[in-house]
Amino acid sequence: MGGRSGREDDHGARRWTLVRAPAQAVPSSVRRFNQRARQRRMQAAAPWLAGLVAIVLLGLVGLVLYRSSLFGVRSVAVRGNAIVTADQVRSAAAVRHNAPLASLDLKSVQRRIEKLPAVRQARITRDWPSTLVVTVTERTPVAVLARPDKRYDEIDASGVVFCIVPDRPDKLPLIEVTSPGPSDRGTRAALAVLAALTGELRDLLGTLVADSPTQIRLQLRDGRQVVWGDATANTEKAEVATVLLRRGKGKVIDVSAPNTVTVN
């Protein structure tokens, strides 16, 4: 505590000055009160100070993770690929070296990789501290298409042509369509018929020809032909054709109307 003392100046006016009292002059009860008041102020301020420190630390962590190259991409690991090369996947991913791993838009990377014809699906994950992992699921061929250069295009069940091979794989049937692709009605019809064939029919099949979505026929390896028509009642047509071929009658079997089959 302090006190005031005064003295008169030359004109008789009293001038006052503050004088700091020694600590011993302050009552102990007042000292205890002041100490408790300071403690309460510190306790009240502590959560705010802790929160401020936490915010600053989080900001620094976010800056390091999302803006700096300290946790940047050093490598892109590619898994599950057999048709496409790892370099092709990395090129399609187009991820900049040392790009912050935390701030990468994984969906955009996925979309870029899935533009590769042979990739049906891509899954992108982070492997801390510096690796981007790309797991690809490639398309599975169900048939091939002959090319003018005597090579073959592989096509999957959805109609996507995705890979060129030099020789026709033994277990893949040959199909002929006018405009192969997933949006082509003839392609979709041909693949629907192919999926419905019995194992016996697939073994006999040479070429499945779709001149149009309603004009489909099977050219068999032994020279016989099955006229299929459109891609309806496929299971029933396959069963009828299998039975008639097993009996070995006729060169042309027309199952386009499976309830009234004709054999020539």
N, C-alpha and C positions, 0 to 999 in steps of 0.2 A: 504494500500500500504506500501511498505518498501523502505528503502534507503540504501545506502552504505556509510560507513565511513572508512577512512584509516589512518594508522599511520606507521611511519617508524620503522623497527626493528633495532637491533644493527649494522647491516651491511648496513644500509641505504636503504634497500628494503622496498617498501610500501606493507603492508598487508591489505587486505580488509575484512570486516565483514558486514553481513547483519543486518540491524537494522529495527525492525518493527515500522512503523510509527503509531502514534495514529489515531484512527478512525476519529477524527475531521480533521485530515490532508488530508483525502481522499475526493475529490470533491463529492458533492451530486449527480451529474449526473452519476459518476462512480458507486456510491453505488446503485443507482436506476437500472442501467444497470446490475450489478451483481445480484441484487435481482430478476429482471425479468428473467435472465438466469437460476437461480436456480428454479424458478417457472415452466419455460418451461421444464426443465429436469424432474421435479417431475410429471408434467402433461403427458409427454411422457412415463414415466415409470409406471404411474398408471394403464393403461390397462394390461400391462404385469404382474404387481404384482397381480391385480385382477384375471387374468387368472390363474396364478400360485396357488393362494389360492383356486380357484374353482377346479382346477385339484386335489389338495391335498384333498379337502373335498369330491370330487366324489370318489377318491380312498379309502378314509376311509369308505364312505357309501357302496361302492361295497364290501369292505372287510367284513363289518358287515353283509351285506345281503347274499353274496355268499359263504363266508368262515366260518363265525362264527355260533355258535348255538344260538345266541341271538334271531334270528327269525327262529329257527328250528322247525321241525314238532313235535308238542306235541300230536296231535290226528289226526285220519283218520275217517272222517264222511262218512258213507255209506247210500245211498238213493236209493229207487226204487227196492230194493231186496225183494223177497218173497220166492223164491226157495232156493237160496244160502243164507247162513248166513253172517252177517257182519264180523264175525271172518274169514270165508273162504275168503272173499274179501280182508281183511287186510293181510292175510297170502300170498295170491297170489300177492298183490301189492308189498310186500317185501320192504317197505320203512323203513329205519333205524330211530329209535327215535332220535330226535334232528338233523336230517339231514337238512342242510340249505334249507328252503322252496323255495327260489328264484332259486337255482341251480338244482332243481330236473328235471330230464328228464321225462316230463309228457307223452310223446309218449311211452317210454319204460314201464312206469307204466301201461298205457292203454293196451299195447300188453300183458303184463303178466296177467292182470285181464281177458282179453278176451279169454285166454286159458281155463278158466273155462267153461265146456260144456254148462251150463245153461245160460251163459252170451252171448247175441248176440252183445251187444255194451256197451262200457264204456266211460264215459266222465269225465275227471279229471280237476279240477280247484283248485286254491289257494284261501283260505279264510284267509286273514291276521289278526293277525300276525303269527299264528302258526297251522293252520288247513288245511289239505288236504281233499278236498271233492270229493268223488267218486259217480257218479250217474250211475247206471247200468240199462240197458234195457234187460230184460230176454227174453228167447225164448218162443214162444207161441205154445203149442202142437196142432197138427191137427189130430193125430191118435196115437194109441198105438200098441206095439208089445208084444206078449206073451213071457214070459221067462220060462225056465225049472223049476225054483223054484216057479212057480205059481204067480209071481208078473208080473208087466208090465213096459215096457220101453216107455216113451213118446218121440215122434219124431215131429220135426217141419217141416214147409213147404219146407225147403231146404234140408231135409233128415238127419239132425243132431239128433242123439239119445242123450238126455241130462239129463234125470231124471228117476229114478225108483220109481214107486208108488205101494203100496200093493194091491190096488183094481183097477179094470177097471173103469175109469170115465164114467158116463152114456152117456154123449154127444160126446164121442170120439169113432170113428169107429176103428175096429181092422183090421190091415193089416198083410199079411204074405209075406215076401220077403226072398230071399236066403241069401243075404249079405247086411243088412241095412246100409246105409251111404250115404253121399252126392255125392260120386263119383260112386256109383253103379247105373247102367243104369236101372235095375229093380226097384230100390227104386224110382228113378226120374219118371219113367213111372207110377208107382202106385200112386204117389202123384199127378201127372198131371191128372190122371183119377179121383181121389178123389175130386180134386178141381172143376171138371166140372160137378159133379153129381147134379141133381135137388134136392130140399128139400125133395120131395117125395121119391126119391131113397135113400137118406141118411137115412131117417126114417126107410126104409125097410132093409137097409144093415146090415148084420151080420158081414161078413168078406170079405175084398177085398184081393184076392190072386193073386200074380204075380209070377208065376213059372219061367217066363223069361220076358224080355221087350216086347215080342210079344205074350205072353200067359197070359192074364189077365182075371180074371172072378170075378163076384160078387156072393157071397153066401148070400142069403137073409134069414132073420129071420124065414120066414114061410117055408123054405126048397126049395124054387125055386132058380134057378141059371140063371145068365145072363153071357153069353160068350161075352167077350169084344174084345179080340184080342189084337192089339197093341194100343199105346196111341196116335192115330191119329183120327181126326174127332170126338173128344170127346163130343163136344156140341151136335152134330147131333145124336150120339149114345145114349146119355143120354135122349134126347127128345123122340126118338123112343122107347127106353126101357120103359120109364115112361108111355107112351100111352098104350103099349101092356100089361104091368103089371096091369094097371088100368082095362083093359078088363078082366083080370083074366084067360087068355087062356094059357095052356101049362105049363110044369114044367121047361123047358129049353128054354130060348130065346137067339138066337145067333144074335148079332148085330155087329159082327166083320166086316161085309160088310153092312153098314146101308141101302144101296139101295136094297139089296136082303136079307131081314131078314128071318130067319127060326125059327119056333116054334115047339117044340116037347112036 
